[in-house]
């Protein structure tokens, strides 16, 4: 086997193991990037300073405003009590026994509304804390609930979703966002129903074991008395405004978040009370975004090194030759493999389509069916432990891989992979 390919495997396995064991990706990503670079014959200093840092810095440059504004928005919603007010209202309408469904549904609405999954993480965390507190469920189930609502069916499956994973295939197959609606809807049902059933089972087991809601290490979360909370009507307006500005008025996500923050501060000023409190809220939110974006950017940097070594080309060429005779299964396997190697759904999909889309079509694949099955596949192995969104989610929730990754794995990797294979079966049968 190509030494460079072995290096990719060792580097990827090492990075995942390190993350699972609690080693910060800030330390682990550079170390294992150098392992990949060394076995791939790249000059180590250049690989670190140019390739690794170039990928990381490029990501930070592109997405820092979104991370920062999303974190500030979430913190304002938390500190004013607006997040708890919305959470209490949701529980009151849905029922405390359906807390997980409430969080999943709220995440799904925001994600399908076009809000980036990273922004959804920042926004939904304080909402989820309020909902889980009211339902008295352990905090460790929050990451799995958010991941299910934001990283799965609304990201890849439901026809028309504006998430990038559903847009990239249109550039290669000449399709639109509504491609293969039956396959998409079936996949969405498998992911949403299967995920909620799994998390509800885990919640029941937790209750039986005597687990309950506890703030734990989430030191910044403040428990606000229900009597001190703002009204639901005022609390929901900033959230709705972001969705409307983004989708109805076509505003850039950064601008939409900025005005959402301004609106929240104006409407909920009496809950902040002083300029000093506002300053503390803004500072805490903005500072919290730095760790999240750096962790995600460094994961992207590792993926940049992987893509730069010869072994990556060997892997892509191997996938090209590894033909099953079924273009849909070929597309799903290829996309999942590359998404796992890069730790990125959109990155792995882009590489797969750039290298192999013509092969998929030449094998007789229907463009719409290829669009949907490959979109489904992008949301599978991408959420391995080193995935930037996973790391960001855990950091925002104040939890570790040991606490919550099992749930994330089941709802946003195992079940979506199954949904992707069902999509392959439907496409093979000619059902779109």
GUBAMI-626800 format. One line per field, with one value per residue (C-alpha): residue in three letters; chain; x, y, z. Coordinates in steps of 0.1 Angstrom, whole numbers. Each point is the difference from the previous one (the first is absolute). Example, Ala and Ser with C-alpha at 12.3 -4.5 7.8 and 13.67 -1.06 7.14 Angstrom:
! GUBAMI-626800
res [ala_ser]
chain [A_A]
c1 [123_14]
c2 [-45_34]
c3 [78_-7]
***
This chain:
! GUBAMI-626800
res [unk_unk_unk_unk_unk_unk_unk_unk_unk_unk_unk_unk_unk_unk_unk_unk_unk_unk_unk_unk_unk_unk_unk_unk_unk_unk_unk_unk_unk_unk_unk_unk_unk_unk_unk_unk_unk_unk_unk_unk_unk_unk_unk_unk_unk_unk_unk_unk_unk_unk_unk_unk_unk_unk_unk_unk_unk_unk_unk_unk_unk_unk_unk_unk_unk_unk_unk_unk_unk_unk_unk_unk_unk_unk_unk_unk_unk_unk_unk_unk_unk_unk_unk_unk_unk_unk_unk_unk_unk_unk_unk_unk_unk_unk_unk_unk_unk_unk_unk_unk_unk_unk_unk_unk_unk_unk_unk_unk_unk_unk_unk_unk_unk_unk_unk_unk_unk_unk_unk_unk_unk_unk_unk_unk_unk_unk_unk_unk_unk_unk_unk_unk_unk_unk_unk_unk_unk_unk_unk_unk_unk_unk_unk_unk_unk_unk_unk_unk_unk_unk_unk_unk_unk_unk_unk_unk_unk_unk_unk_unk_unk_unk_unk_unk_unk_unk_unk_unk_unk_unk_unk_unk_unk_unk_unk_unk_unk_unk_unk_unk_unk_unk_unk_unk_unk_unk_unk_unk_unk_unk_unk_unk_unk_unk_unk_unk_unk_unk_unk_unk_unk_unk_unk_unk_unk_unk_unk_unk_unk_unk_unk_unk_unk_unk_unk_unk_unk_unk_unk_unk_unk_unk_unk_unk_unk_unk_unk_unk_unk_unk_unk_unk_unk_unk_unk_unk_unk_unk_unk_unk_unk_unk_unk_unk_unk_unk_unk_unk_unk_unk_unk_unk_unk_unk_unk_unk_unk_unk_unk_unk_unk_unk_unk_unk_unk_unk_unk_unk_unk_unk_unk_unk_unk_unk_unk_unk_unk_unk_unk_unk_unk_unk_unk_unk_unk_unk_unk_unk_unk_unk_unk_unk_unk_unk_unk_unk_unk_unk_unk_unk_unk_unk_unk_unk_unk_unk_unk_unk_unk_unk_unk_unk_unk_unk_unk_unk_unk_unk_unk_unk_unk_unk_unk_unk_unk_unk_unk_unk_unk_unk_unk_unk_unk_unk_unk_unk_unk_unk_unk_unk_unk_unk_unk_unk_unk_unk_unk_unk_unk_unk_unk_unk_unk_unk_unk_unk_unk_unk_unk_unk_unk_unk_unk_unk_unk_unk_unk_unk_unk_unk_unk_unk_unk_unk_unk_unk_unk_unk_unk_unk_unk_unk_unk_unk_unk_unk_unk_unk_unk_unk_unk_unk_unk_unk_unk_unk_unk_unk_unk_unk_unk_unk_unk_unk_unk_unk_unk_unk_unk_unk_unk_unk_unk_unk_unk_unk_unk_unk_unk_unk_unk_unk_unk_unk_unk_unk_unk_unk_unk_unk_unk_unk]
chain [A_A_A_A_A_A_A_A_A_A_A_A_A_A_A_A_A_A_A_A_A_A_A_A_A_A_A_A_A_A_A_A_A_A_A_A_A_A_A_A_A_A_A_A_A_A_A_A_A_A_A_A_A_A_A_A_A_A_A_A_A_A_A_A_A_A_A_A_A_A_A_A_A_A_A_A_A_A_A_A_A_A_A_A_A_A_A_A_A_A_A_A_A_A_A_A_A_A_A_A_A_A_A_A_A_A_A_A_A_A_A_A_A_A_A_A_A_A_A_A_A_A_A_A_A_A_A_A_A_A_A_A_A_A_A_A_A_A_A_A_A_A_A_A_A_A_A_A_A_A_A_A_A_A_A_A_A_A_A_A_A_A_A_A_A_A_A_A_A_A_A_A_A_A_A_A_A_A_A_A_A_A_A_A_A_A_A_A_A_A_A_A_A_A_A_A_A_A_A_A_A_A_A_A_A_A_A_A_A_A_A_A_A_A_A_A_A_A_A_A_A_A_A_A_A_A_A_A_A_A_A_A_A_A_A_A_A_A_A_A_A_A_A_A_A_A_A_A_A_A_A_A_A_A_A_A_A_A_A_A_A_A_A_A_A_A_A_A_A_A_A_A_A_A_A_A_A_A_A_A_A_A_A_A_A_A_A_A_A_A_A_A_A_A_A_A_A_A_A_A_A_A_A_A_A_A_A_A_A_A_A_A_A_A_A_A_A_A_A_A_A_A_A_A_A_A_A_A_A_A_A_A_A_A_A_A_A_A_A_A_A_A_A_A_A_A_A_A_A_A_A_A_A_A_A_A_A_A_A_A_A_A_A_A_A_A_A_A_A_A_A_A_A_A_A_A_A_A_A_A_A_A_A_A_A_A_A_A_A_A_A_A_A_A_A_A_A_A_A_A_A_A_A_A_A_A_A_A_A_A_A_A_A_A_A_A_A_A_A_A_A_A_A_A_A_A_A_A_A_A_A_A]
c1 [0_11_19_-18_-34_11_10_-35_-15_23_-4_-38_-2_24_-19_-34_15_16_-33_-19_25_-4_32_-8_-1_22_28_-11_-7_36_16_-19_1_38_-4_-20_24_31_-12_-12_34_-9_26_-13_5_-16_-28_-7_4_-15_-24_-12_-2_-12_-30_-7_4_-20_-29_3_1_-31_-22_12_-28_-26_14_5_-35_-16_17_-9_-36_-3_15_-23_-30_14_8_-33_-19_-15_14_-16_-33_-1_10_-27_-26_10_-1_-34_-14_17_4_30_-1_8_30_23_-25_-4_37_3_-30_13_35_-17_-21_31_22_-26_-6_35_19_34_3_28_-23_-28_24_7_-37_-15_24_-17_-34_8_13_-34_-20_21_-1_-38_-1_27_20_38_20_21_-29_0_28_-17_-33_15_21_-31_-20_29_25_-23_-34_-2_36_-1_-34_-31_-6_6_23_24_29_31_0_-31_12_34_-14_-20_33_10_-33_-20_-27_-18_-4_-33_18_-14_-25_-12_35_6_-32_5_35_-13_-26_26_24_-25_-22_29_20_-28_-9_36_4_-33_12_32_-20_-22_31_15_-31_0_37_-9_16_-15_7_31_19_32_30_-22_10_-11_-36_-21_-32_-26_-33_-31_-14_30_-2_-12_-32_1_-12_30_24_-9_2_38_1_-27_16_32_-19_-21_29_20_-27_-27_22_31_23_35_2_24_-22_-31_18_12_-35_-13_25_-11_-37_6_18_-26_-30_15_19_-18_14_36_-7_35_27_24_-22_-3_38_5_-25_16_35_-9_-18_27_28_-18_-1_38_5_-27_12_36_-8_-20_26_28_-21_-2_37_6_-23_21_31_-18_-10_36_17_3_-19_-32_2_7_-32_-21_14_-7_-36_-2_11_-20_-32_-30_-19_-25_6_-21_18_33_-9_-10_31_23_-16_-1_37_12_-23_15_35_-4_-24_-23_-33_3_37_-2_-30_17_31_-20_-21_30_18_-28_-32_6_6_-33_-19_20_-12_-36_-8_-31_12_-28_4_38_-6_-21_19_33_-14_-12_34_18_-17_14_37_6_-9_29_15_23_-29_0_-37_1_28_-17_-33_17_20_-31_-19_29_2_26_1_-2_-32_-20_18_-18_-33_14_14_-33_-23_23_22_-14_-37_9_23_-30_-22_25_0_-38_3_23_-26_-28_22_9_-37_-6_-20_9]
c2 [0_36_13_33_-17_-19_34_14_-30_3_37_-2_-28_18_33_-17_-19_31_19_-29_0_37_13_35_0_32_-24_-32_15_14_-32_-24_24_-3_-38_2_25_-20_-33_19_14_36_24_2_37_10_-25_15_37_0_-30_-6_37_11_-23_10_37_0_-16_25_29_-12_-9_20_27_-28_-18_32_14_-33_-4_35_-5_-32_16_30_-24_-19_29_18_-32_0_-34_-15_18_-16_-34_2_8_-29_-24_13_-5_-33_-15_-6_-37_12_23_-17_3_37_6_-20_17_35_-8_-14_31_23_-22_-4_37_5_7_-16_-30_18_29_-25_-15_33_11_-33_-8_24_-9_-37_7_16_-29_-27_18_1_-37_-9_-19_-5_27_-27_-7_36_-4_-31_19_30_-21_-19_31_20_-25_-26_1_38_1_-27_-16_23_13_37_4_30_-16_-2_-38_1_28_-13_-29_24_13_-34_-16_30_-8_22_-1_-21_-29_-35_10_-35_-12_31_-3_-37_8_28_-22_-27_25_21_-28_-24_27_12_-36_-7_32_-6_-35_14_26_-27_-20_31_6_-36_4_30_26_35_35_16_31_-18_16_24_27_29_-13_19_-15_28_-2_-3_31_20_-12_23_-9_-26_25_23_-29_-16_31_1_-36_4_32_-18_-27_27_23_-30_-16_25_30_-19_16_-14_-22_24_30_-20_-10_35_14_-29_9_37_-9_-23_27_26_-21_-17_29_-1_-35_13_31_16_8_-20_-31_5_3_-32_-19_12_-7_-35_-9_13_-16_-34_1_0_-34_-14_14_-8_-37_-2_18_-23_-30_16_5_-37_-7_23_-19_-33_14_11_-34_-25_-26_21_-3_-37_-3_20_-21_-32_11_6_-35_-16_-2_-19_3_21_38_9_-24_11_36_-7_-19_25_30_-16_-10_34_18_-21_6_37_3_21_-8_28_-5_-37_4_26_-21_-31_19_18_-33_-24_17_-8_-36_-2_13_-22_-30_9_19_23_35_7_-34_6_34_-13_-32_19_28_-26_-17_33_0_-33_-7_37_1_-21_13_26_17_37_3_-29_16_34_-15_-17_31_22_-25_-3_-38_-25_-28_-24_16_3_-13_-34_18_22_-31_-19_29_18_-28_-35_8_24_-26_-24_26_5_-37_0_29_-22_-27_24_15_-34_-9_33_17_37]
c3 [0_-8_31_-4_1_31_15_-7_18_30_2_-2_25_23_-2_7_30_14_-2_16_29_6_-16_-14_-38_3_10_-19_-34_-6_13_-22_-29_2_0_-32_-15_10_-15_-30_-8_7_16_36_6_-33_6_34_-8_-34_-5_35_11_-34_2_37_-6_-32_19_29_-25_-18_31_30_-4_0_30_20_-7_5_34_10_-11_20_31_-2_-3_30_23_-5_7_-35_-7_32_-8_-34_14_27_-26_-22_29_10_-35_-8_35_22_-11_-35_8_-24_-29_9_-3_-32_-16_9_-14_-32_-5_3_-22_-27_2_-13_32_1_23_19_7_10_26_16_-1_11_29_24_-12_5_35_9_-16_16_34_-2_-9_25_-25_2_-19_-17_-24_-13_-26_-16_-1_-17_-24_-11_-7_-17_-15_-16_-18_-4_-13_-26_-5_0_-35_-4_30_-6_18_-21_0_-21_-23_-10_-21_-21_-15_-12_-11_-12_26_25_38_-3_-18_7_26_8_8_21_20_7_12_21_17_7_15_20_13_6_18_22_10_9_21_18_9_14_20_15_9_16_21_11_11_21_-24_0_-13_14_-12_7_-18_-19_24_-22_-1_25_13_-2_20_-22_16_-13_-36_-28_-19_-27_-25_5_3_-33_-21_-3_-11_-25_-13_-9_-19_-19_-8_-13_-21_-7_-6_-13_25_6_31_17_-5_11_32_7_-2_20_28_-2_1_30_19_-7_8_30_14_34_6_-6_20_-2_-25_22_-3_-38_-3_20_-22_-32_12_12_-32_-23_20_0_-38_-2_14_-22_-33_8_7_-32_-20_12_-11_-34_1_6_-30_-22_8_-8_-34_-7_3_-28_20_-4_-37_3_21_-25_-29_19_5_-37_-8_28_-21_13_-33_19_-4_31_23_-15_7_35_9_-16_16_34_-2_-10_25_27_-11_-1_30_-21_-17_-26_-5_-5_-23_-21_-5_-9_-26_-15_-5_-6_-11_-37_9_19_-30_-25_20_-7_31_0_9_25_17_1_15_29_8_0_21_25_0_8_34_12_8_0_37_12_33_-17_-19_7_5_26_19_-1_12_29_10_-1_21_25_-5_-13_-26_29_13_-32_-32_1_-5_-27_-18_0_-11_-24_-14_4_-8_-29_-15_1_-15_-28_-8_-1_-24_-22_0_-10_-28_-13_-1_-20_28_3]
***
